[in-house]
Amino acid sequence: MGRLVVVSNRVALPEESRAGGLAIALLDALREDGGLWFGWSGKIDPHASGRMHEQQDGNITFVTMDLSAQDHEDYYNGFANRTLWPLLHFRMDLVDYDRDTYAGYQVVNALFAGKLAPMLREDDLVWIHDYHLIPLARLLRDRGVKCRIGFFLHVPMPSSDLLAALPSHQRLFDGFSSCDLVGFQTERDLERFQDYVRLFGGGRVIERGLLEAPNGRRFRAGAFPISIDTPRIAELARDAVAKPGVKRLTASLSRRELAIGVDRLDYSKGLPERFRGFANYLKRYPQQRGKLTFLQIAPVSRGGVAEYRHLRSELEQLSGNINGRFAEPDWTPVRYVNRNYPHATLTGFYRLARVGLVTPLRDGMNLVAKEYVAAQDPEDPGVLLLSPFAGAARELDGALVVNPYDLDGTGDAIARAMTMSRDERRERWEGMFRYLQTHDITYWRRSYLQALRETGDVEPAADSTERPAYRRRKTDLPRDMRHH
């Protein structure tokens, strides 16, 4: 097998220090055999899209491309984040479909394909990431690319009925069938995709994880739950207790317990419901008032989009109302912060927190849940409250499951976490931590790439107007494609 070629909307360039766990995992994969990372540069070219930049770091080549302001607006702010993001998070009420932004999304994907295709070799392994680039595999095949192509969807896959409500859905999701392997976060996401292929996509499900497109091309699909760098998070959390920011937070609590939520400011995260659930906790359990402070860290994202501005305003109002009702002169129940903190500091906050609140309305995985578990003190761990609508709920079975729509249930779960014995907390935590030690970010990317390598070869279709046909191997679906 030749190089690994990673394709994503953004690229973690060598001089950038903001690389997160996913970026580090992809860089490690690229370093193993050498490779190429291709994507948008993050720059807006005032003249036109397509200006290229290339740099080398060891055995990795980074190639990025500028976009014009209009292309970026249509592709990224428009179709990707005002149409696909709400659709993929089950929010049809927020989907803003516009033919012009859809056309712009296709234009930018075609630009990616046109620039990338000449760089590819027949023995390359191409790994495309996320909803920004769904059509890319098809566009590469149209340009004669025959190497193995994989795609990973980091966000949820909604029900087939919702996907079918999108105009031109068959043309869009045809990009998946041009891949050799499509990866999802959970088995449930895989099931929804198979339903779509069978009911609305014009294809068929031959067996679980093996699908056939309308043109006869066969491809694989599987569940590969993404994870974290477990030992690194645990180490950061141990070291963080000595950091000034963590010491200041500890002192400010005045021996009270801490509940923490850390989420990008997004309507999929269930933040208004979480605030109301915490208010219900204070109302239903007056004997616990003054014993727990709730810190919600929610950095602003997509501040130019009206729905996000409204969400920020709603949370400011809710936190003010809760504090107005329940605060004491020496205690403020809710601390609501719209800023980023260094990752090392956040892990220290997690370690301090008796309660971790991860209650999204819909999330592909939610790595905060896993980081909270990894950051805990093994001798005195906190309690994770986890929504069943987060992908992580399929793996972290030691968490208290909290339906974010059940505000009384949220309050009851917080109260239970506050009174849970240390022995029960340790038993719940130990099982989750052992799982995360094995199923870490390295396991995730190696499992996916192994499965992609084992999908079989692609070969040209007899009719050159069709996508390349799939030649099935006799091997069974790799074990790592199954749910754990």
N, C-alpha and C positions, 0 to 999 in steps of 0.2 A: 504494500500500500504506500502511496506517495504522501504528499503533504496534507496536513489538515488546513482547511480554509474556513475560517469563521466569518460569518457575515451578520452584521447587526446594525441597528439604526445608529448607535453611537459606538465609538471605539475607545478602549482604555489605552491611551497613548503613553509611552514610557515616561514622559515628563510630568504626567498628571498624578497627583497623590490621592485622588478621590476614589480610586478603584475599590469596589466592594467585593464581597465574597464571590459573586458570580464571575466578575472580571478576573479575579485572581485564579479561579478555577480554569477559566478559558486560557489564560496566559500559561498556566502550568501544562495544559494539554498541548498548546502550541510549542512549548519548549521541548517536550519529549521527543518529537521527531522533526521539529522545524515546521514553519508554516506561514500563513498569510492571514491577516485580519483586515477586513474590508468594511467600510461603512461611511456614514456622513461625518464630515470633519467638525461639525458644530458651528461652522462659519457660514455667514450669508454673503454671497457674492452679489454686489450691486448690479452687475451686468447680466450674467446668465449662469445657469447651473453647469456643473461638469468640470470645473477646475480641479485638478488632481494634486495630491501631496503624497510623497512617499518617504518613509524613513526606515532604517534598519536598527534593530536592537538584538544583538546576538544572532540567533537563527530564526528570528521572527521578522517578517516584513509587514509594516503597517501602511496601508494605502487608504487614504480618505479623500472625499469628494465634497466640494462646496455645493450649496444649493442657492438658487435665487430666492429672494424674499417671497415671491408669489408661489414658487414650487413648495417652499417650506410651509407656507400658510395653508395651501391646499392639502398637501400630503400629511403633514404632522399635526398642526393645530386643527385642520379640517377633518378629513376623512378618518385618519387614525384615531384621533382623540375626541372628536365630537360625534362620530358615527360608530366605529368599531369598539372603542372602549366601553361606552354604555351598553351596546348590544351584547358584548362578551361578558358583561357583568349583570346580565338579566334586567337591564333598565331600558326597556323599549320606550318608556315615557320620556326619556332624555335623548333618544337617538335623533340626531339632526342629519338627515340624508339630503345630499345635494349632488346633482349630476356633475357639476363643475369640480367639486372637491374630489369626487370619485375619479374623475378623469385626471386630475392632478396627482392623485395617489398612484394611478396606473402609469402616468408619465414618469414619476420619480422611480418607481420600481423598474420600468423599462430602461431608465438611465443607469440604474445600478447594474442591470443585466448587461447592457451594452458595454459598460466599462469593465465589468468583471470577466465576462466570457472569454475575451482574448488572453487573459492571464492564466486561465485554468488549463491543467494538464489532464490527460485521460485517466491517470491513476490517482488524482486528487480525491480527497474526502471533503465534501462541502457540508458545512453545518450552519443552517440559517436559523436566526432567532427572532421569534415573536411576531405579533400581529401587524407590525409596520410593514412586513415583507412577505405577506401571504402569497402574492402572485409571482414571487421571484423565481421559484423553481420552474414553473411553466415557461416563463420568459427566457430562462437559461436553456431549457430544452428546445425552445423555438429557434435558438441561435446555435443549435448543434452540439450543445454540451452533453456528453455521454457519461461523465464520471458519476460516482455515487453521491446522492444528495439526501441530506437529512434536514428535518425541520423540527424545532421545539417550540411549543406554545406555552409561554410562561403564565398566561392568564387563564381563567376558566373557559371551558367550552359549554355554551348554553344549550338548552333544549333545541331539538330540530325545528320545532314550530317557530321559535324566535329567529333562528338563522334563515328560515325560509321567508320570513317577513321582509328581509333585506332585498331591495331590488338588485337584480343581476347577481344574486347569491351564487348561482351555479358557476358563472364565469369566474367569480372571485375565488371560491373554494376549490375550483379546478387546480389551483396551485398546489394543494395538498397531494392530489393524485399524481402529480409529476415528480414527487419525491419517492425515495426508496423506503424511508422510515419517517413517520410522523410521531413525535413524542408529546405526551400530555402529562399533566401533573398527577392525575388520579385515575383509577379504574372507572370512576363515574364519568369523568370527562371523555374517556375512550368510548364508553357505552353511548353517550350522547352523540359523539361523532359518527359512530357506526349507524345509529338510528337515522342521522341526517343523510348519510350516503345511501341507505336503503330506501328511505321514504321520499326524499326530495332531491338527492344528488344524481339520480339516474343510474347509480351503480348497485353493487350487491356485496354482501358480506359472505365470503366463502367459508371462513371459520373465524373464530375470535382472533383479532389482530391481523387478519389477512383479508384485504378488500380488493375489489375490482372496479375500476372506473368505467364510465359509459363506453369509452373507446377500447375496452378490453385490457388496459394496462393494470397490472396487479402491483400492490404496494403494501407495506407493513405499517401497523400502528401499534403503539404500546404505551403503558403508563410508566413514567420514570420520575418519581417524586424528588424534586430538587431539595438540597439540604444546605448545611452550613459547615464551616471549618470548626468542628466541635472542639478539638483540643486548643485551638487558638483562642476561641471565645472564652473557654474556661480559664485560660492563662491570663487573658486581658482582664477578666473580671476579678481574679485574685489580686492582680497588681493594681487595679483601679481604686481599691479601698484607700490607698495612700495619696490619691490625686486630690488637689485642692478643691475641685468642683464637687467631688463626691463627699469630701469632708464637710464642705459647707452645707450640702443638702442634709447630711446626717445631723449636723448641729441644729439646723433649722427645724427639724422634725420634733425636737424636744422630747425624745424617747417615744414618740408616737410611731405607729406602723405606717408603711407606705404602700399604696396601690399605684401601679404605673401602667400607662398606655402610651405606646410610641407608634405613630401612624403618619403617613403622608396625608395631608389635608385633602381627602377625597370622599365623595359620597358613597363609595363602595365599602367604607370602613365602619359604618354604623356608629359614628361618633355621637350624633344627637341621641340615639337610643341608649348609648352607653352612659351619657350624662344623666339622662332621665332614670336609667336603672340605678345609678349611684344615688340620685335623689330619693328613689324609692327605698333604697337601703337605709338611708338616714331617717326616713319617715317611719319605716316598719320596725327598726331596731334602735329606738332612742337610747337604750342602755349602752350602745356602742358609739354614740356620738362623742366626738372629741378624741377618739382612739385611733382614727385612720385618716390620713391625708391622701387625696387622689391627685396625682400629677399626670396630666395629659400633655405630651409633647407632640405637636402637630405642625411640622414645617409646611409653609404655604407651597402649593404646587399649582401650576396653571392659573395663576392669579388673574390673568386677563379674561378667563372664561366666566360668564355670569353665574353659572351654577356653583362655582367654587367661591366666588365672592359672597353669594347668599349663604353658603354653608358656614363660612367664617363668621359672618354676622350672627347667624343663629347660635353658634357655639359660644360666642362672646355673651350673648343675651342669656343663654342657659346657665353658663358658669356664674354670671352676675346674680341671677335669680337664686341659684342654689346657695351661694355664699350669703346673699341677703337674708335667706330664710334660716340658715342653720349655723352661720359663723358665730364664734365667740370672740371676745377681745383678744384672746391668746391663741386662737385657732381658726384657720381658713380651710374649709373642707376641700375646695377645688383649686388647684393651681393649673392654669391653662397657658401654655407657652407655644408661640409660633416661631420657633427658631431651631436650627440644626445644632447638634452637639457632636463632638468627635466620637468616633465609634468606641474608642477605649473608655471614654467617660460614660457613655450609655451603658456599657456592660457593667460598670460599677453601680449605676442606678438600678439596673435589673437585679443585681445581687442584694441590694438593700431592700428590695420590695417584697413584702410579705404576700402581695397579690399581684399577679400579672394579668392584665385585662386585654385579651385579644378576641374581640367580638365583632368581626366584620359581617356585613350583610352578604358579601360574596367575595371570595379571594381564591386565586389559583392555588397558592400554598400558604403564604404568610410565614416568612422566616423569623419575624420577631418572636413568634411562639417558640421556635426552636432555640433561638438565641437566649431567651429568658430561661429556658430549662438548662442550657449549657452553662449559664453564668451563675447558677445558684451555689450557695455554700452547702457542701454535702452533709454537714452536721446539722444544719438548720435551714433547709430549703423552703422557699415560698411555694405558693399554690398557683397553678396556671388555670385561668378561666378561659375557655376556648369555645368559639362558635362552631357549631356543626357545619357551617357553610364555608369554613376555611379548609383548604386541602389538607392542612396539617392535622386536622381532627381524625383523619383516617390512620394516622401513625401514632400520635401522642395520646395513648389511651389512659394515661394516668392523670390527665387534666379533668377538671370539672366541666362538663359540657353545658354551655349556656346559650339558650336561644335568644339572640339579640332583640327579637320582637316581644319577648316575654319580660316586661320590665319588672314585675314582681319576682319572677324567677331569677333575674339578674341580682336583685337586692338580696334574695335568699342565699344565692351562691356566694356573694361577698361575705355575708354574715357567717356562712359555714366555713369559708376559708379562714376567717379571723379566729374561729374557735377550734379549728382542726388540730388534733394532737400532733406533736412532733413525730411520733412513730408513724402515723398515717401519712404525713407529709413526706417523710423520707422514703417510705415504701412506694408511694406514687412517683416520686422524683427518680428513684433509682432505676425503675424499669424504663422510663423515658430516656434517661441519660445513657443507659447501656445501648439502647436502640440507636441513639444519635452518634455514639462512638463508632458503631459499625457502619451506619448509613449516613455518612458525612458527604461533603461536597465532592470529594475525590471519588467516592463510590458512585455518586450520581453520574459524573461525566464519563468515568470509565465504563459504567454499565451501558450508557447510551451509545458511546462510540463503538464498543464491542458489538452491540446489537446492530448498529449501522453497517459495520464491516461484514457481518454475517447475513445480511439481507439477500445476498446474491448479486450477480452482475446485471447491468442493464445493457441491452443491445438494441440496435436500430429496428424500428418497426418496418414491416414490408412496404407499407405505404408511407412515404416520407412526409405526408401531411399530418400523420398522427404522431403523438408523443412516443418515445422509445418504449418498447414492450418490456415487461418484467419477466425474467427467467427465474422461476422459483427453485430454491434449493430444497433438498429432501430433509434438511435438518429441521427440528421442531423450533418453535418460538423460544428464544433464549430465556433462561430462568429469570434474568434480570428485568425482563419486560413484564413479568407477572407482578401482581400486587403482593406486598410483604405484609 
